[in-house]
């Protein structure tokens, strides 16, 4: 009976240590995400940075649209054969 409790408490101790590691990792990730959001918000105050970020977003949207256009054209060509 004593061994049972000894093993049970040892398992709880290991579980608590593992959960603590998970909590530390989650906290570090949340902290980094918060800092990233802060830096992005701060960069939006700078007109040049904001302009660059908006242009990069537009460029990615254009590239995505061109890719969709190419896929659609390939489907049209395949349907015509």
Secondary structure, DSSP 8 states (H G I E B T S, - for coil): -HHHHHHHHHHHHHHHHHHHHHHHHHHHHHHHHHHHHHHHHHHHTSHHHHHHHHHHHHHHHHHHHHHHHHHHHHHHHHHH-
